[in-house]
Amino acid sequence: MYQKDENKFRQRTAILIDGQNIYLSAKARGAKPDYSVVIDSMVSREITRAIIYNVSPEGIDQSKFVQFMENLGFEVKSKTPRRLPDGSIKADWDMQIAIDAFSLADKVDVMVILTGDSDFVPLVYALQSKGVKVEIVSFIENTRPELISAADKYFEVTDQMLIYD
């Protein structure tokens, strides 16, 4: 008798989270992101890599957050923001996210990127040219239409993905 192989149809998936973009978008709604819901929504997939790119300001203890994310299976990459000569603060992860995404492209079928940053449009097209399906998850109010149209699938962050204080 034929046995159905459940793993045969599982998509190899990487999840990359632009932590600052998602955090600030959630904060604007008076909430925090619930990353456990993101992981739970991927049950039919084989998650090969999950990375959150975190901004870690000096003097703020994020050890509980880092431990929580690691317990969910995420690799946490943290960066301390730097002050620019004009006094503004910058902790940009865009280049590292793009490098990691492109280096993972040969190992996955789907790349799920949580960001609304339209700077990632060229990355979406580059991943698609390598045969990777790209899904964008973001806050609709903070996402440029060109990022949504570039993606193979777009998912709006819903209230079920947020924790309200």
Backbone bond lengths (Angstrom), bond angles and torsions (degrees), N, CA, C in turn:
res aa  C-N    CA-C-N  psi(-1)  N-CA   C-N-CA  omega(-1)  CA-C   N-CA-C  phi
1 M - - - 1.454 - - 1.528 109.31 -
2 Y 1.323 116.37 144.57 1.463 122.69 -179.43 1.519 110.05 -71.26
3 Q 1.328 116.76 129.42 1.460 122.42 175.44 1.523 108.92 -103.41
4 K 1.287 116.87 128.06 1.458 120.95 177.53 1.529 108.80 -75.64
5 D 1.306 116.04 125.78 1.462 121.27 178.00 1.521 108.00 -93.18
6 E 1.340 116.22 105.14 1.469 121.01 -177.50 1.526 111.92 -61.53
7 N 1.331 118.14 -33.49 1.463 120.92 -177.16 1.519 112.86 -76.05
8 K 1.330 117.47 -17.74 1.459 121.27 -176.88 1.524 111.98 -59.75
9 F 1.313 116.99 -32.70 1.450 121.11 -174.50 1.530 112.93 -103.73
10 R 1.310 116.72 7.24 1.461 120.32 179.67 1.523 109.94 -76.80
11 Q 1.305 115.78 130.08 1.455 120.68 179.45 1.529 109.77 -85.15
12 R 1.323 115.85 131.44 1.468 120.51 173.89 1.525 106.34 -73.26
13 T 1.322 115.53 121.93 1.458 120.62 -170.61 1.519 111.48 -129.85
14 A 1.322 116.02 139.20 1.463 122.21 169.79 1.522 107.43 -113.01
15 I 1.318 115.90 141.88 1.457 122.40 178.03 1.526 107.23 -118.32
16 L 1.319 115.99 123.02 1.451 121.39 178.29 1.530 108.23 -121.90
17 I 1.322 116.31 124.99 1.463 120.65 -176.44 1.522 110.40 -114.59
18 D 1.313 115.34 119.87 1.457 122.70 171.93 1.530 105.67 -78.12
19 G 1.327 116.04 86.47 1.457 122.28 -169.47 1.508 115.26 -53.95
20 Q 1.324 117.45 -45.67 1.458 120.60 -177.84 1.523 111.19 -66.02
21 N 1.324 117.09 -41.90 1.460 121.22 -179.98 1.528 110.65 -61.30
22 I 1.327 116.29 -46.97 1.465 120.54 -177.98 1.524 110.89 -70.60
23 Y 1.336 116.87 -42.27 1.468 120.60 179.82 1.527 111.65 -60.11
24 L 1.340 116.48 -49.06 1.464 119.74 -178.21 1.527 111.97 -66.15
25 S 1.321 117.35 -35.59 1.467 120.69 177.54 1.522 110.72 -66.31
26 A 1.339 116.81 -41.21 1.466 120.51 177.66 1.529 110.48 -66.83
27 K 1.309 115.82 -41.61 1.470 120.82 -179.79 1.531 110.76 -59.83
28 A 1.330 116.93 -37.28 1.468 120.98 177.79 1.527 111.49 -61.81
29 R 1.332 116.90 -24.62 1.473 121.52 176.56 1.525 111.92 -93.45
30 G 1.344 116.75 3.09 1.459 120.51 -178.99 1.513 112.55 75.67
31 A 1.343 116.66 32.92 1.461 120.93 -175.37 1.526 110.75 -141.40
32 K 1.319 114.11 178.51 1.463 122.30 172.59 1.528 107.05 -125.41
33 P 1.335 117.56 149.66 1.469 119.57 177.24 1.528 110.88 -68.61
34 D 1.313 116.48 142.21 1.470 122.25 174.78 1.525 107.92 -106.24
35 Y 1.330 116.12 89.98 1.460 121.05 -174.37 1.525 112.78 -68.69
36 S 1.328 118.15 -19.40 1.464 119.34 176.87 1.529 110.61 -65.68
37 V 1.335 117.39 -30.99 1.467 121.23 177.02 1.530 110.09 -67.26
38 V 1.329 116.42 -38.23 1.471 120.42 177.54 1.524 109.40 -60.04
39 I 1.321 116.70 -48.78 1.470 120.61 179.76 1.527 110.36 -62.59
40 D 1.327 117.42 -44.83 1.471 120.87 -179.86 1.524 111.95 -60.86
41 S 1.326 117.85 -30.95 1.466 120.68 -179.54 1.527 112.42 -73.64
42 M 1.317 117.46 -8.98 1.464 121.89 -176.93 1.532 112.61 -103.16
43 V 1.329 118.05 20.02 1.459 120.99 -173.18 1.527 113.87 -58.38
44 S 1.307 118.04 -28.06 1.467 119.64 -178.00 1.534 111.93 -86.00
45 R 1.300 116.59 6.04 1.463 120.71 -176.78 1.520 111.36 -118.34
46 E 1.296 114.51 155.88 1.461 120.91 173.71 1.530 106.58 -94.83
47 I 1.321 116.68 105.25 1.461 120.06 -178.77 1.521 107.88 -80.46
48 T 1.329 115.29 111.42 1.460 120.28 -178.24 1.520 111.97 -88.04
49 R 1.329 116.37 -25.35 1.465 120.23 179.79 1.506 108.30 -159.99
50 A 1.326 116.11 138.30 1.463 122.14 176.18 1.524 106.73 -136.84
51 I 1.319 115.77 121.07 1.462 120.95 -176.68 1.518 109.07 -130.65
52 I 1.326 115.77 134.74 1.457 120.74 170.24 1.524 107.15 -114.77
53 Y 1.322 114.67 133.72 1.452 122.91 -179.88 1.523 106.33 -100.78
54 N 1.324 115.42 107.99 1.449 123.25 -168.40 1.529 111.63 -107.51
55 V 1.314 116.00 140.08 1.457 121.22 171.64 1.520 106.86 -98.48
56 S 1.315 116.05 125.75 1.457 122.15 -174.05 1.533 110.29 -120.20
57 P 1.337 117.32 88.31 1.467 119.84 -178.69 1.529 111.43 -62.05
58 E 1.328 115.21 145.84 1.459 120.06 178.10 1.522 110.12 -59.41
59 G 1.324 115.31 139.67 1.458 120.72 176.12 1.516 114.91 84.67
60 I 1.311 117.62 -1.10 1.469 120.32 178.78 1.526 108.23 -111.46
61 D 1.326 115.42 119.89 1.461 120.41 -178.86 1.530 109.49 -80.02
62 Q 1.311 115.73 113.42 1.459 120.81 179.03 1.533 111.56 -110.13
63 S 1.313 116.97 18.02 1.463 120.20 -175.57 1.531 112.57 -61.45
64 K 1.333 118.36 -36.93 1.472 120.41 178.62 1.526 110.59 -66.77
65 F 1.328 116.42 -42.24 1.466 120.60 177.57 1.521 110.51 -62.64
66 V 1.324 117.20 -47.16 1.468 121.52 -179.79 1.521 109.93 -60.11
67 Q 1.331 117.86 -45.66 1.467 121.61 179.32 1.527 110.91 -61.72
68 F 1.335 116.71 -42.78 1.462 121.37 178.62 1.525 110.78 -59.57
69 M 1.330 116.35 -47.58 1.467 120.44 -179.05 1.526 110.98 -65.18
70 E 1.312 117.51 -40.39 1.469 120.14 177.43 1.524 111.05 -64.08
71 N 1.325 117.06 -37.07 1.472 120.27 176.96 1.522 111.79 -65.67
72 L 1.335 117.30 -27.58 1.464 121.00 175.57 1.532 111.62 -77.51
73 G 1.333 116.69 -12.66 1.458 120.88 179.89 1.517 114.01 105.49
74 F 1.305 117.59 8.05 1.458 121.22 179.51 1.517 111.48 -85.61
75 E 1.304 115.25 144.50 1.457 121.61 164.33 1.525 104.89 -86.96
76 V 1.314 117.21 130.20 1.463 121.48 -179.11 1.520 108.70 -105.69
77 K 1.318 115.44 118.77 1.461 121.12 174.06 1.518 106.66 -106.46
78 S 1.329 116.42 121.72 1.460 120.96 -176.34 1.517 111.02 -115.69
79 K 1.314 114.18 148.52 1.465 121.86 179.69 1.523 107.82 -141.45
80 T 1.334 115.37 136.24 1.457 120.90 174.29 1.527 108.07 -84.96
81 P 1.332 117.13 132.50 1.462 118.83 179.53 1.535 110.92 -64.32
82 R 1.324 115.24 153.15 1.464 119.61 177.87 1.527 108.83 -118.12
83 R 1.332 113.75 147.99 1.461 119.63 179.26 1.524 108.79 -90.51
84 L 1.323 115.00 128.67 1.459 121.27 179.27 1.527 110.30 -86.78
85 P 1.339 117.66 161.13 1.471 120.58 -179.36 1.529 114.37 -54.10
86 D 1.322 117.42 -29.20 1.471 119.73 179.90 1.534 112.71 -81.39
87 G 1.352 116.31 0.54 1.461 121.22 178.77 1.512 114.27 94.48
88 S 1.327 117.89 -11.71 1.466 120.73 178.85 1.530 109.33 -74.50
89 I 1.317 114.73 162.97 1.469 120.94 -178.99 1.514 108.81 -114.31
90 K 1.331 115.70 138.27 1.464 120.38 -177.16 1.526 109.68 -135.86
91 A 1.304 116.12 135.10 1.471 122.53 174.59 1.523 106.72 -145.51
92 D 1.297 115.56 63.38 1.453 122.68 -172.22 1.527 111.77 -81.25
93 W 1.332 116.39 128.51 1.459 122.58 178.86 1.521 113.03 -106.54
94 D 1.320 118.91 -0.61 1.465 121.30 -171.29 1.527 113.55 -52.04
95 M 1.321 117.04 -47.35 1.466 119.95 -177.12 1.529 111.16 -64.53
96 Q 1.334 117.66 -42.81 1.466 120.14 -179.76 1.528 111.27 -66.47
97 I 1.326 116.76 -39.58 1.469 119.94 177.22 1.524 109.42 -60.55
98 A 1.321 116.72 -45.26 1.468 120.63 -179.85 1.531 111.25 -62.96
99 I 1.319 117.11 -43.76 1.471 120.44 179.52 1.521 110.34 -62.67
100 D 1.340 117.12 -47.24 1.465 120.31 179.63 1.521 111.32 -62.62
101 A 1.324 117.16 -43.27 1.471 120.89 -179.74 1.521 110.40 -60.81
102 F 1.307 116.07 -46.08 1.459 119.49 -177.64 1.525 111.37 -67.75
103 S 1.335 117.24 -35.32 1.467 119.43 178.94 1.528 112.01 -72.57
104 L 1.318 117.51 -22.46 1.471 121.71 177.96 1.531 112.62 -89.53
105 A 1.308 117.64 -11.47 1.470 121.95 -172.12 1.519 113.53 -55.71
106 D 1.314 118.73 -35.93 1.470 120.89 -179.25 1.524 112.97 -78.99
107 K 1.329 117.00 -5.33 1.460 121.13 -175.66 1.524 113.72 -109.89
108 V 1.340 116.27 -2.27 1.466 119.59 -176.11 1.524 111.45 -134.75
109 D 1.324 114.15 161.21 1.464 121.75 173.64 1.524 110.82 -96.27
110 V 1.338 115.05 -31.87 1.462 121.65 -175.60 1.524 109.57 -134.46
111 M 1.321 115.14 138.41 1.460 121.98 174.25 1.520 106.73 -117.09
112 V 1.328 116.35 117.41 1.458 121.82 177.08 1.522 106.42 -101.32
113 I 1.319 115.95 119.97 1.456 120.68 -178.33 1.523 108.59 -119.16
114 L 1.312 116.37 121.38 1.456 121.59 177.39 1.517 108.02 -93.86
115 T 1.308 116.18 101.73 1.452 123.68 177.69 1.514 109.12 -170.43
116 G 1.311 115.56 156.52 1.458 120.11 172.24 1.517 110.64 -114.34
117 D 1.311 116.23 6.80 1.461 123.12 -173.66 1.528 111.05 -75.62
118 S 1.318 116.17 116.99 1.467 120.21 -177.75 1.528 112.70 -70.67
119 D 1.328 118.18 -8.91 1.471 120.43 173.82 1.526 111.19 -60.31
120 F 1.336 116.93 -17.98 1.460 120.85 -177.71 1.533 113.76 -87.15
121 V 1.317 118.34 -1.20 1.467 120.46 179.31 1.533 111.60 -56.18
122 P 1.344 120.30 -47.88 1.471 119.23 177.80 1.531 112.70 -61.10
123 L 1.331 117.27 -34.85 1.470 120.46 177.01 1.523 110.47 -64.17
124 V 1.325 117.21 -42.41 1.471 120.71 178.64 1.524 109.68 -56.83
125 Y 1.327 116.79 -48.06 1.472 120.07 -179.42 1.529 111.69 -65.39
126 A 1.326 117.66 -37.45 1.466 120.89 178.84 1.530 110.87 -65.60
127 L 1.318 117.20 -41.34 1.472 120.70 177.85 1.527 110.74 -65.83
128 Q 1.325 116.60 -42.32 1.460 120.28 179.00 1.525 111.04 -62.88
129 S 1.324 117.28 -34.91 1.470 120.19 178.90 1.522 111.61 -66.68
130 K 1.320 116.93 -19.37 1.459 121.91 176.44 1.532 111.62 -94.93
131 G 1.337 116.95 6.36 1.461 121.12 176.96 1.515 114.71 88.79
132 V 1.322 117.74 10.89 1.460 121.76 -179.41 1.532 109.51 -93.23
133 K 1.325 116.34 131.35 1.465 121.05 172.83 1.518 107.57 -78.57
134 V 1.320 117.28 136.27 1.455 121.37 -177.89 1.520 110.06 -117.46
135 E 1.325 114.26 126.60 1.451 121.33 176.59 1.514 108.28 -115.19
136 I 1.308 115.77 133.40 1.459 121.78 177.82 1.525 108.20 -109.56
137 V 1.323 115.55 133.00 1.458 122.58 175.17 1.520 106.17 -121.20
138 S 1.338 116.55 124.06 1.459 118.82 -177.13 1.517 111.32 -162.38
139 F 1.322 113.76 178.20 1.458 122.33 174.07 1.520 106.88 -86.80
140 I 1.301 117.06 120.81 1.458 121.86 -174.26 1.527 111.84 -56.52
141 E 1.323 116.80 -36.90 1.466 119.82 -176.86 1.532 112.66 -71.03
142 N 1.324 117.57 -15.15 1.467 121.44 -179.86 1.522 112.05 -116.65
143 T 1.323 116.90 23.13 1.459 120.59 -176.37 1.517 110.06 -123.99
144 R 1.306 114.96 128.01 1.465 120.45 179.25 1.532 109.92 -72.10
145 P 1.322 117.74 141.34 1.471 121.23 -179.99 1.533 113.43 -56.86
146 E 1.336 118.11 -32.64 1.469 119.25 -178.85 1.525 112.13 -67.28
147 L 1.336 118.80 -28.70 1.461 120.72 175.73 1.524 109.99 -71.44
148 I 1.320 116.34 -41.75 1.465 121.02 178.62 1.526 110.64 -62.23
149 S 1.322 117.24 -45.54 1.467 119.54 -177.46 1.528 112.03 -72.50
150 A 1.323 118.48 -25.23 1.463 120.62 178.25 1.526 111.61 -72.43
151 A 1.318 116.94 -32.67 1.464 121.55 -175.53 1.524 111.90 -69.82
152 D 1.334 115.62 150.90 1.465 120.19 173.31 1.522 110.16 -69.84
153 K 1.343 116.21 -35.61 1.461 121.93 175.95 1.514 107.69 -142.86
154 Y 1.313 114.57 147.63 1.454 120.64 176.49 1.517 108.60 -126.97
155 F 1.333 115.55 135.18 1.458 121.74 176.80 1.519 108.76 -127.02
156 E 1.310 115.70 126.60 1.460 120.79 177.63 1.525 109.28 -81.92
157 V 1.332 116.03 138.27 1.457 120.27 173.02 1.522 107.29 -64.66
158 T 1.318 115.60 127.90 1.466 121.25 -179.37 1.524 109.58 -107.87
159 D 1.320 116.15 170.53 1.466 120.52 178.45 1.520 112.52 -60.18
160 Q 1.341 116.85 -26.82 1.471 120.39 178.69 1.531 111.09 -68.80
161 M 1.325 117.41 -16.49 1.467 121.30 179.47 1.528 111.91 -96.73
162 L 1.331 115.94 9.46 1.454 120.44 -175.91 1.530 111.02 -124.41
163 I 1.313 114.10 153.69 1.468 121.18 173.36 1.520 106.22 -114.93
164 Y 1.311 115.68 118.55 1.460 120.67 179.12 1.518 109.68 -92.48
165 D 1.342 114.71 137.18 1.477 120.00 -179.53 1.502 111.90 -70.00
